[in-house]
Amino acid sequence: MFEHIKFANPEAFYLLLLIPVALVWYWYKGSKSYPTFQISDLSIFPGRKNRWKEYLLYFTWLMRAFVWALLVTALARPQSTSSRQDVSIEGIDIVMAMDISTSMLAEDFRPNRLEAAKDVAKEFIKERGNDRIGLVVFSGESFTQCPLTTDHGVLLNLIDEVKSGMIEDGTAIGDGLGTAVNRLKESQAISKVIILLTDGENNRGFIDPLSAAEIAKVYNLRVYTIGIGTIGTAPYPFDTPFGLQYQQVEVRIDEKLLGQIADMTGGKYFRATNKSKLEEIYKEIDQLEKSKIDVTEFRKKKEEFPPFALGALLLLLLDILLSTTVLRRYP
């Protein structure tokens, strides 16, 4: 209730120290300020029927102390503050182009390259709350799994649905990059980024990868490329009449091509040889592509002392009323 209340003159609360001083004076000295007389016998008095007035006298002293506390609080000038913020965000539009060819089922990553890439991509998306993000998948051809959106819940669900074999097999890097460029070319964002992840060499498609990179450069799109796969060979599962068998398959990634694409567009090439390295790569990209937020804050203060001053006045009037009526003293 009082979390937004601040006091303009908090030093005024030192005046509350006068209350215990007044209490000591009242207790030890106050009773001696009234005249007394001595009698030898109380039998002539019919009884002390108005004893409640004695307690009322103590009540009036407490009421005066409360009046003083209210006045001190009013002098401290309590103020409530309200604020609002104007936030401007430098938007970043990101399209993730993910290879889903059958080679992504190799198990040099756990459980395999594709699932590891999906898991890391989802964590990256969760950290980019202010950005529009889309997803393009490719193998022998490409298509848009999710257009640019700020509804990251929908995007995460669509990533879960990505599977190898959804489209014709192969590795059409140029087509995947071209589809991502097509999704970003009309974007009005200040920064436009493509993250292209693949584990192979370009062997399918209608668009040359370097030509797609040239188009990306024309539209001022920055491309980060990631080659995913261990060094040497990787276990790849095969279905056979005797069940699932594994064969060691050579890992062949066209790192030269991926490096050229990144250099042409002002991006960077990364090589991920395990899942932890892939996580580090996405964290680095996250740091390189941070949204810029400008915040303008407005504060408004409102004086809250009138209720305290009014309460003190009403209690003071009540004290005067009691002192001149039921608690009136006669000399």
N, C-alpha and C positions, 0 to 999 in steps of 0.2 A: 504493500500500500504506500509506504514512504520511500520506496527505492528511487523515485524521481524527484524527491524533495531535497533541496540544498538551502543552506542558510547564508545570507549575504553578510551578516554580522555575528558570527558564531561566538565571538568573545563576550557577547552580552550574557551568555549563560553563566559567567562567573558571578553574576548578581544573585544567582540561586543560592550561593553560599550564605547569604544573609538570612535565609530561612532557618537553618539550625542555630544560628546566633540568636535570632528572635525567640526560638523555642527555649533555649537556655535562659534567656532573660525572663520569659514568661513564667517558667517553672520556678525559678529561684527568687525573682524580684517582683514579679507582677502581683503576686498575692499580698505583698506588703504595702502596696500603693493604695489599698482601700482601708478606711477606718474600721476599727474593731472595738468591741466592748465585751466585758466579762460578766457572766452571770453564774450564780451558784447552783441553779436548779433549772432543768428544762421542762419541769412538770406543768408549768403555766402555758406551754405551747401545745396546741391541740394535736400536733403531728406534722411531719414534713411531707405534706401531700404534693408539693411542687418540685420534687427532686429531679424530675425530667428537665427542669430548666437549667439545673447545674450541668447536665450532660450537653444541653443545647449550647451552653457557653463555650465548651470545648469544641463543639462543632463549628461555631462561628470563627474560632481561632484557626481551625483547619481550613475553613472556607477562605479566610483572608490570605493564608499561605498559598492556596490554590490560585487566588486572584493574582498574587504576586508572580507565581510561576507562569500564568497565562500572559501577563504583561511583559515578562522577560522574553518569553517565546516570540511575542509580537515584535519586540525590539530587535530580536535576532533576525527578523525579516525572512521567514520561510518562503521559498520560491519553488514552484514546480517548473520543470523544463520539458518541452516537447521538441522533437527534431524530425527532420525528414532529409532524405538524401536523394540527390540527382546523380545517377550513375550512367556513365557512357562507356560502352564496351567496344574495343576494337575487335570486331568479329573475325574469326578464323574459320574458313570452310575447309574441311578435310575429307578426302575420298581415299578409302583404303582399298587397294586393288590386291586381291589375294589369289594366289595360285591354288587350284583345287584338283590338279592332275593326279593320276593314280600314284605317281612317285611320291606324293605328299603323305602316303600311307607308310612310308619307311619308318622304322622304329628306332632310329638313332636318337629321337626325342620321345619322351613318354607322355601319353601312350603311343602317339605317333606325331609326325611333323604338323599335320593339319590340326589336330586337336590342341596341340601345344600352341600353335599360332593363334587359334581362336581364343584360347584362355587368356593369353597375354594381350590380345587385341581388346578383349572385353574389359580388362583392368585399365587399359589405356583410355577407353571410352568413358569409364566411370569417373576419371579424373578431369575430364574435359567438359564440365557442366555448361559452359557458356558458348560452346562451339556447335556449329552444324556439322554433322558427320554423315557420310554415306558409305556404301559398300558395293564394290564391283568384284565379281568372281570370274576367273578365266581358267581355261585349260586349252582344248583345241579351238574354242571360241570363247566369247565373253558375253556377259549380260549384267545388268544392274540388279543386285539383290535388294538394295535399299537406297532410294534417292537421298539427297541431303536432308537431314532432319534434326531438330532439337529434341525430338521425342526419343531419348536414348533407350527407354524401356522397350519400345518396338524394335529398335535397331539390335539390341542385345538378343531379343527373341529370334530375329531373322538370322543372326550369326549362328545361333544354336542349330538352325535348320540346315546350315551349309554342310554338304557331304560330297565326298569325291564320287564322281560318276554321274553327277547331276546333268552334265553336258558332255559332249564329245571329248574324248581324251586327246592329250597333246599339251604343248606349251606355247601358247600364242601370246608372247609378252607384248608385242606391238598392239594387238587387238585389246588386251587388258588395259594398257596405258591409254590407248585411243579412246576407249569407252569412259575411262576416268576423266580424261581431258574434256570430253563432250559434256560430262556432268558439271564441270566447273567453269567452262568458258563463259557462261552467262552470269556467273556469280558477281555480286557487287561488293563482296567482302574485300577488306584491305589486304588480307593475307590469304592465299589459296595454296593448298598443299595436297600432294598425292604421296601416299606411302605404298610402294609397290613391293610385294613380297613374293619370291619365287625360289624354287629349288632346282631349276634346270636351265636348259638352253632353248632359245627360240627355234621352234621347228614347225610351227603351224601358223595359220592366220593370214590375213590379207594386208595388214599394215606393217611396214618395216618399223622396228622399235626406235631406231634413230630418227625416222621421219616423224613418229609420234612425239618424240622428245622435242623436235624442232617446233612442232605445233604448240606443245606445252610452253616452250620458251616465248613464243609469240604472244600467248595469253598471260604471260607473267605468272606461270604456275611453277612452284618449286617441287621437285620430285626427290623424295628420299627412297633409295632402293635398298632392299635387304635380301641377301642370299642366305637361305636357310639350309643347313645340312652339315654334317660332320666332315672332317678331312679324311679322305681315303674311301672306304667302303661302308655301307650301312645295311642292316638286316631288312629285307623286304619280304612281306608275306605273299605266298602264292597258294591258290586253291588247287588241290590235286585230288585224284580219286581216293587217295589215302588220308585225306584231311588237309589241314593247313600246314604248309611247309615254309621254311625260311631259306632265303638265298642272299648271299652277300653281293650287293650291287654297287658298282662304282658311282661315287657322288661327282657329278659333273655340273658345275655352275659357271655360266659365262660371266665371270666377275669383271672382265674387261668391258663388256657391253653395259653391265649395270653401273659401272663406274663412269662410263661416258654419259649415260643418261643423267646421272646425278650432276656431273660437272656442267653439262650443257644448260641445266635448268637452275643452277645455284643451290642444288641440294647436296646430299652426302650419301656415300655408299657404306653399308655396314655388312659384316659377315657374322652370322649367328651359328655357332657350332654346337650349342646346347641351349636348353630352355632358359637358364639363368642369364646367359649372354643375350638372348633375345629380349628378356625383361629389361636388361640394362640399356639395350638399344632403344626400346620404346620410351624409357625414362629420359634418355638423352634427347630424343626427338621432342618429348613433352617439354623439356627445359628450353629447347631451341625455339619452340613455337608457343610461347605463353601469351595469353590474351592480356591486353593492357586495359586497365580499368581506371577511369578518372572519377573521383567521388567529390561532389560538392555538398557540404552539409550545412543545413540551416537550423538554427536553434532559436526557440522562442521561450522567454521567461514570463511567468505569471506570479504576481505577489499573492501570497496565501495568508498574510497576517490578519486580515479583517476578521475572520471567525474567532481568532484568539482574543483580539481586542474587544469584540462584541461580547464574548463569553465572560471576560473579566468585568466589563461594565454591568452586565446583568447580575452577576454574583455580588458586586459591590452594592448595587441597588437593593438586593435582597438583604444584605448585611445591615444597611441603613434602616430598612423597614423593620427588621427584627429588633434592632437596637432601640428603636423609638416606640415599639409596641410591647410585645410579650417579654422582651429582655431589657426593658427600660429600667434604669437604676434611679433610685431616689436618695437624695442626700440624707 
